[in-house]
Amino acid sequence: MKKGIIAGIGAIVLAGGVYGINSVYADQNQPTTATNTVTGAGKTATHPLGGKRLQVLSKYTSQIHQVNQLREERLDLRKQMIQKRDQLLDLLVAAKNSGNKAEFKQAKDVRQQLNSINKEMKPLLTDSKDERKALRDAIKNNDGQGSDQFNKLISTDQQINEKLKSKLDELNKLIDIFNKKDGSNL
């Protein structure tokens, strides 16, 4: 009984697979009609390459390049920060193992400064995200506010990059504090 059920299910699956293969080949072998080629040609004539969105974006090429350049700079700054943090990690471990508490006391002010920079950056990052959304909507609607939105985004991105540069400076100060071999204070 079980063997009969299994054989029946296998036959149904096999028959269904053959039917599916035949229907796929039948769809591919249909001849193209004259109406299909005419409508296809009509679509390319009414919608040039790129469409409406590309035409709207072509108005803002210089601003798009500016935003991309700022993003590239931000990525470079973040890469430098990762390298600095990695270097700082090694120095912190070495300072902890040496038992020198003076370095940690000196670093306290710099860490507080880093915390305040992070707090200042947080609203800038959310503003940048909101401005990107508003920019997308302005370009989508083509309501003429795209240029203003681009200027706001560029300004915010410049502020973020400046904060990242000051953060890098603070990380360099921390590295200098923990990198001192003679144990002298600043």
C-alpha positions in Angstrom: 0.0 0.0 0.0 2.7 2.5 1.0 4.7 1.6 -2.1 1.7 2.3 -4.3 1.1 5.7 -2.7 4.8 6.6 -3.1 4.7 5.5 -6.8 1.5 7.5 -7.4 3.0 10.6 -5.9 6.2 10.1 -7.9 4.2 9.8 -11.1 2.3 12.9 -10.4 5.4 14.9 -9.7 7.1 13.6 -12.8 4.0 14.3 -15.0 3.8 17.8 -13.5 7.5 18.4 -14.3 7.0 17.4 -17.9 4.0 19.6 -18.2 5.9 22.5 -16.7 8.8 22.0 -19.1 6.4 21.8 -22.1 4.7 25.0 -21.1 8.0 26.9 -20.7 9.1 25.8 -24.2 5.7 26.7 -25.6 6.0 30.3 -24.2 9.4 30.7 -25.8 8.5 29.4 -29.2 5.6 31.8 -29.8 6.2 33.9 -32.8 6.5 37.7 -32.4 3.6 39.5 -34.0 3.7 42.8 -35.7 1.8 44.5 -32.9 4.5 43.4 -30.4 7.3 45.1 -32.4 5.3 48.2 -33.0 4.4 48.8 -29.4 8.1 48.1 -28.4 9.3 50.7 -30.9 6.7 53.2 -29.6 7.9 52.9 -26.1 11.5 53.7 -27.0 10.4 56.7 -28.9 8.4 58.2 -26.1 10.8 57.3 -23.2 14.4 58.3 -24.1 17.2 56.5 -22.3 17.3 57.4 -18.6 13.8 58.8 -18.5 12.5 61.7 -16.5 14.6 61.1 -13.3 17.9 61.3 -15.2 16.8 64.6 -16.8 16.0 66.0 -13.4 19.3 64.8 -11.9 21.2 66.3 -14.8 20.3 69.8 -13.4 22.2 69.0 -10.2 25.4 67.3 -11.4 27.8 69.7 -9.7 26.0 69.4 -6.4 25.9 65.6 -6.7 29.7 65.7 -7.2 30.1 67.8 -4.1 28.0 65.5 -2.0 30.0 62.5 -3.3 33.3 64.2 -2.6 32.2 64.9 1.0 31.1 61.3 1.4 34.5 60.1 0.1 36.2 62.4 2.5 34.1 61.1 5.4 34.9 57.5 4.5 38.6 58.4 4.5 38.3 60.1 7.9 36.5 57.0 9.3 39.2 54.8 7.9 41.8 56.9 9.7 39.8 56.7 12.9 39.7 53.0 12.8 43.5 52.9 12.4 43.9 55.3 15.3 41.5 53.3 17.5 43.4 50.1 16.7 46.7 51.8 17.6 45.2 53.2 20.8 43.9 49.8 21.8 47.5 48.5 21.8 48.7 51.5 23.8 45.9 51.1 26.3 46.7 47.5 26.9 50.4 48.3 27.3 49.6 51.1 29.8 47.2 48.9 31.8 49.9 46.2 32.0 52.5 48.7 33.1 50.3 50.0 35.9 50.9 53.7 35.1 47.8 55.5 36.3 49.1 59.0 35.4 48.5 58.4 31.7 44.8 57.4 32.4 44.3 60.6 34.5 45.7 62.7 31.7 43.5 61.0 29.2 40.3 61.7 31.1 39.9 65.2 29.8 40.5 64.1 26.2 37.9 61.3 26.6 35.4 63.8 27.9 36.1 66.0 24.9 35.5 63.0 22.6 32.2 62.3 24.3 31.1 65.9 23.8 32.1 65.7 20.1 30.0 62.5 19.8 27.0 64.2 21.4 27.4 67.1 18.9 27.6 64.8 16.0 24.5 62.7 16.8 21.9 65.4 15.8 24.0 66.3 12.7 23.9 62.6 11.5 20.1 62.5 12.0 19.7 65.8 10.2 21.8 64.5 7.3 19.6 61.4 7.1 16.4 63.5 7.1 17.8 65.9 4.5 18.7 63.0 2.2 15.0 61.8 2.4 13.7 65.3 1.8 16.1 65.6 -1.2 14.9 62.4 -2.6 11.3 63.6 -2.3 12.1 67.0 -3.8 13.8 65.3 -6.8 11.0 62.8 -7.2 8.4 65.5 -7.2 10.5 67.9 -9.3 9.1 70.8 -7.3 12.2 73.1 -7.7 13.4 72.7 -4.1 16.2 70.3 -5.1 18.8 72.9 -5.1 17.9 74.2 -1.6 17.9 70.6 -0.3 21.3 69.9 -1.9 22.7 73.0 -0.2 21.4 72.0 3.2 22.8 68.5 2.8 26.2 69.8 1.7 26.3 72.1 4.7 25.4 69.4 7.1 27.9 67.0 5.6 30.7 69.6 5.8 29.9 70.0 9.5 30.0 66.3 10.1 33.4 66.1 8.4 34.7 68.9 10.5 33.5 67.1 13.7 35.3 63.9 12.4 38.5 65.9 11.9 38.3 67.2 15.5 37.6 63.7 16.7 40.8 62.5 14.9 42.7 65.3 16.6 41.5 64.2 20.0 42.4 60.6 19.2 45.9 61.8 18.2 46.1 63.5 21.6 45.2 60.2 23.3 47.8 58.4 21.4 50.4 60.9 22.3 49.5 60.6 26.0 49.8 56.8 26.0 52.7 56.8 23.6 55.1 58.7 26.0 57.9 56.3 27.0 59.5 58.5 29.7 56.2 58.9 31.7 56.4 62.7 31.7 53.3 64.8 31.8 52.1 67.3 29.1 
